[in-house]
Amino acid sequence: MIIDDRLPCLKEQGTVVYGQCRSAPGQIVPSEFWVSLIEKAYAKVHNCYQALFSGYIDESLQDLTGLATEKRDIKLKELQTEPEKDALWSLLSGYMQNNSMMGCSADGITGKKVFLDEEDTGLIQGHAYAVLDLIELKDSRATNSHKSHRLVRLRNPWGKGEWRLEWSEDFERFKKLQEFFPMIQEYYKKKKQNSRYADDIEEYTLDNDDGTFLMRYKDWRTVMNNLYIAIDFEDKWFGLTCQDEFRQGQAGGLPLRMTEEQKKLYSTNP
């Protein structure tokens, strides 16, 4: 896809209308335009910017990466037993270790607030959130079987608007996060030491309304309904691509019934 670098801007403010580059604290970076240019190319693929409104995370990831994608429904009522909850956590951990990109969303009326036990969570229905990391902090005081706190790190692509309940940076809920923050820092220190892509690992910081936040795995399962994955298969997997085309006389597809009569009919179906 070939594009120029002319971008739609607001005349009075002189700022780009749509996607913009932001720094970690959520501030616009006026000297960077890669987000706006990728967005323009994607809009050109779909004929206009309006076509990019809403949609599904997995379809966008597939378009932009070429990876195989998968969508899973997350329903709390189907994860009642501890083995089922552990299995989903293990699945997510496996995807994360393979550098697969993930996103999630909550069902509902797009743009409306998400409530949990009649409390405003700070999240939005029908809105896409990126799954950045999974963190498990050991704690002998924990009442669960694995004696740990399982956390999901998410990002709101708007660069603002965060989770407000348990483990959030909200003033009234800050105590838990503050207590375990040194363990979170240690986790990212070790992660950087053991990664080939240390420079790409973004540490967790406090007091920044940058749209990045932590949620309990339990709350994440309760609030979110959809999980989207762009699967980056392990190196031991390989792909095979074949080039061919449908031509007259061989475009009938597979027979409905594998009888000789059907085989003969489908072999000549244009």
Steps between C-alpha positions, in 0.01 A plus 500: 500500500648834391402823679625855525568683827209744476283453810159646593549770764289742702551842343500710817695264727730369229481145642432171327131408506523125557768269643799674660828391659508533876781468752477272807331764721231539234625825347482552122838487324468763222820391321392136442245388241540123459163426663323751275671363188416137578142606568485684167630193314244279675222749422606493134471121498141536620426807284446756780568587863138441593541130416750470788240592760430208737562144374676198651850491644591164347415614146718811536789300644479253213503782244796677659716200595402214268485268802231240560233637734255350744202630693390345829194569712580556867206411720533481877216250535700255289808532726362390833764245597858577594643272227299693236624835630858370515471363146402841361785667689744243359364557151545877530850452642595279207383759250691770687823296507473449124468879449146467367308827506170500689207729555169482683166675530181507705163445335229762519398831347807659345613802700304419816674449835574154642374445856601224742289452812342841427841674496638690203805303384640772276474267200279540194269251330583401144847656528828327411771453764847361433626217723860599574612251762411239762654529845485248783618621842553237768337568837475244780205696645291450186190286549509334157655161425798642307588746781553792267345808347436460129487830315426599141664816370287685245519817296227728378615607150355845565790559742260582783211341686608229745363232731380654829441207733729249676871533403436831324684828554180657629567676831249294697628168353871579486610313814519154339699617200731706717576199722601273211657763274860401597422141390363630170819701446709191574292297254575743217866522596535121463291501183737749338805298605359183344366650177664552162273801458573679827467845343145422393382406850307783660524506879195578709497848651268665750317832489483514122156518342633344180220248457712212636370315805485172691194286568455191710466193279169434678364844414629475144310172449188657645502826304643397163303282258726470196865407456678557169838346416742544212693175535876516451579129474813355659811453287439123482187569293529559127267617229436376148347725235363373169405718206211391278174629358146388427440442130196392305453130547654482848321767702218289636651439842449174687197279430219499752499120490802292399321290239628434148216699352574801723875480432439503128256791527728714717807431287336682209319770695626844388 
